[in-house]
């Protein structure tokens, strides 16, 4: 069974960036009750998303193809930002489905359990991404 998609294989870099951006909001490494904390004040702005993608994109392009310049007038640059935002949506969907799959029989009827809380938070993040 695949537990964590982002650690299961080499992923498309836009998915990794989307996952990273979502992790700005979701903290399950140092959870508070009932087991996960969401910091929606940390939601990345468009400028932060574009800045992160720009730095990663330029690093990749310099490594592979030489000197590149970033511009949102460039279709390839815009596509990288759009794909990363789409991957943020996909990543939240993935984690919401994961939370449902992980519910055991006892947790199915306990809306205060970790997986339900994780699920509702990821659904809220998904809706925010779609906005």
SULSUL-V828752 format. One record per backbone hydrogen bond with DSSP energy under -1.0 kcal/mol. CO is the residue of the C=O (numbers start at 1). NH is the residue of the N-H. If there is no record, write none. Layout:
co;nh
CO;NH
CO;NH
This chain:
co;nh
4;7
5;8
12;16
13;17
14;18
15;19
16;20
17;21
18;22
19;23
21;24
22;25
22;26
25;39
27;37
32;35
37;27
39;42
40;43
45;49
46;50
47;51
48;52
49;53
50;54
51;55
52;56
53;57
54;58
55;59
56;60
57;61
58;62
59;63
60;64
61;65
71;74
74;78
75;79
76;80
77;81
78;82
79;83
80;84
81;85
82;86
83;87
84;88
85;89
86;90
87;91
88;92
89;93
90;94
91;95
92;96
93;97
94;98
95;99
96;100
97;101
98;102
100;103
104;108
107;110
110;113
113;117
114;118
115;119
116;120
117;121
118;122
119;123
120;124
121;125
122;126
123;127
124;128
125;129
126;130
127;131
